[in-house]
Amino acid sequence: MDLGLSDKRALVLASSQGLGLSVATSLVREGAHVVISCRSAQKLETVVRELNEMGPGKADFVEADLSMQGAAANLYAEAKAKLGQVDILVNNTGGPPPGVTTAPDADTWRAYFDTMILRVIEMTNFCLPDMQANSWGRVLTIASSGVEQPIPNLAMSNTLRSSLVGWSKSLANEVAKYDITSNMQLPGRILTARLDQLDGGNAERTGRTLEAVRAENEAQIPVGRYGRTEEFGDLAAFLVSERASYVNGSVIRCDGGATKGI
């Protein structure tokens, strides 16, 4: 199936590793011109070189720390200079530290709300005029399966990311007339450095081995294993493609069936 991405230009946030990189990789494989971003120029240079060697699409990078005020405007301006316009925006952010609801103080809640929620909204608002002017666009926001089934000891993530569900659906209703879609993609347990961190913390906290923690988690997933990053990236590539033009305002899981709800 031709996804119609060979002439599209995409900005993928937090994309030097993990889920963001999986999306950028799939888009480059489909022929898109992709700008990746994170806080480390050295890491970005290495990843861009690897993406360009892979092809057939093209990759550039912009160094950006979205925890800083004004960073969204700078990232958008530099990305547009490299791309010409932004057709596809993939919103992705790092997660907050593990813990229960009472652990973070008010300043910590505010800081992560700024980084994980406000920056996503800012970036989207910067990119929308390009999409509206061209009567085509895709906004895909990566969150967590915790927005549908709260994950124990990830209270901040469950809470903050849930606010993006209402925002994404509201946006979908507002921009559909421009042939712009807004969807959310929810990862379950996908093999990334973030999952290594969480599983390692769980093992240390409970006095078990990492292998025991993973075996327990895999037993709760109907497909019986953790997801592969390429499986997540390929789903994202479809959702931002021409072929997904009638998928709008949706929340799509990539979790092997682990979420218990309907």
Secondary structure, DSSP 8 states (H G I E B T S, - for coil): ---S-TT-EEEESS-SSHHHHHHHHHHHHTT-EEEEEES-HHHHHHHHHHHHHH-SSEEEEEE--TTSTTHHHHHHHHHHHHHSS-SEEEE-------B-TTSS-HHHHHHHHIIIIIHHHHHHHHHHHHHHHHT-EEEEEE--GGGTS--TTBHHHHHHHHHHHHHHHHHHHHHGGGTEEEEEEEE-SB-SHHHHHHHHHHHHHHT--HHHHHHHHHHTSTTSS-B-HHHHHHHHHHHTSGGGTT--S-EEEESTT-----
